Amino acid sequence: MPTHSHRRERGFTLVEVLVAMMIMAILAAMAWQGVDGIVRTRAASQGRLEQLLRVNTVLAQFQQDLEAAQDSGALPQPLPSFDGLSLRLTRRTPDGLQLVVWSLRGGTWLRWAGPAVTTARALQDQWMTSQQFLGNETGQLRTLTGISEWQAYCYRGNGWSNCQSSAGNDASAQAGAPAGGASAPQQQVDNDPLKAVRVVLTFGEGSGFNGSVTRQIALGPQ
């Protein structure tokens, strides 16, 4: 009498299916976290790159203004003139001299350029108007934000001095002073041509930068 063997087919139990689904969910979550981290890092790097490009573009404009600077002698102070908030200079243009003001207002570095003029009186009027610079004037350009302070240094004679301080009396200029610690005479330093300008921008918290950015600009004959 023939015998028949019966093989019982065994499938996955509900518990095994649930365990497999849980493992897949964990792996998917880990993979998503990895992808999300890569996307966030890429976005942060792209944002920082764009900020660096903007800083370099703005500083390039600042350098162009300095390289085109020309002191007419018609203004009450030698240029560039810096008061701790605003730096003023006059630059050459095809239509005459143009007064340019770089100023820090409310954490924003602003640039304002007046119309080109051809007379000393018109230039003096612009200078007087710029003394009340508020940062909301027509034609002003918001260049950089998140700046807590900025400083400008001028290289005349044999050393650097704070452009805000009296020429030749700043402690940072003592490297070029005569032996014995005495500073160079005021008139002599004032008459020395401006050879370079150093600008230091200090960024505040939340600006995307840490610390300061320094740009040193060598100038040709004025």
GIUR-V520477 format. One record per backbone hydrogen bond with DSSP energy under -0.5 kcal/mol. CO is the residue of the C=O (numbers start at 1). NH is the residue of the N-H. Records with the same first field share a line. If there is no record, write none. Layout:
CO = NH / NH
This chain:
5 = 7
6 = 8
7 = 9
9 = 11
13 = 17
14 = 18
15 = 19
16 = 20
17 = 21
18 = 22
19 = 23
20 = 24
21 = 25
22 = 26
23 = 27
24 = 28
25 = 29
26 = 30
27 = 31
28 = 32
29 = 33
30 = 34
31 = 35
32 = 36
33 = 37
34 = 38
35 = 39
36 = 40
37 = 41
38 = 42
39 = 43
40 = 44
41 = 45
42 = 46
43 = 47
44 = 48
45 = 49
46 = 50
47 = 51
48 = 52
49 = 53
50 = 54
51 = 55
52 = 56
53 = 57
54 = 58
55 = 59
56 = 60
57 = 61
58 = 62
59 = 63
60 = 64
61 = 65
62 = 66
63 = 67
64 = 68
66 = 69
68 = 92
70 = 72
81 = 88
85 = 104
86 = 83
87 = 102
88 = 80 / 81
89 = 100
90 = 70
91 = 98
93 = 96
96 = 93
97 = 117
98 = 91
99 = 114
100 = 89
101 = 103 / 112
102 = 87
103 = 105 / 110
105 = 108
107 = 146 / 147
108 = 105 / 110
109 = 143 / 144
110 = 103
111 = 141
112 = 101
117 = 97
119 = 123
120 = 124
121 = 125
122 = 126
123 = 127
124 = 128
125 = 129
126 = 130
127 = 131
128 = 131
129 = 132
130 = 133
137 = 140
141 = 111 / 143
144 = 109
146 = 148 / 204
149 = 202
151 = 200
152 = 163
153 = 198
154 = 156 / 161
155 = 195 / 196
156 = 159
159 = 156
161 = 154
162 = 165
163 = 82
166 = 169 / 170
170 = 173
171 = 174
172 = 160
173 = 176
174 = 177
178 = 181
182 = 178
185 = 189
186 = 190
187 = 191
188 = 192
189 = 192
193 = 157 / 195
195 = 219
196 = 155
197 = 217
198 = 153
199 = 215
200 = 151 / 202
201 = 203 / 213
202 = 148 / 149
204 = 207
211 = 203
213 = 201
215 = 199 / 217
216 = 218
217 = 197
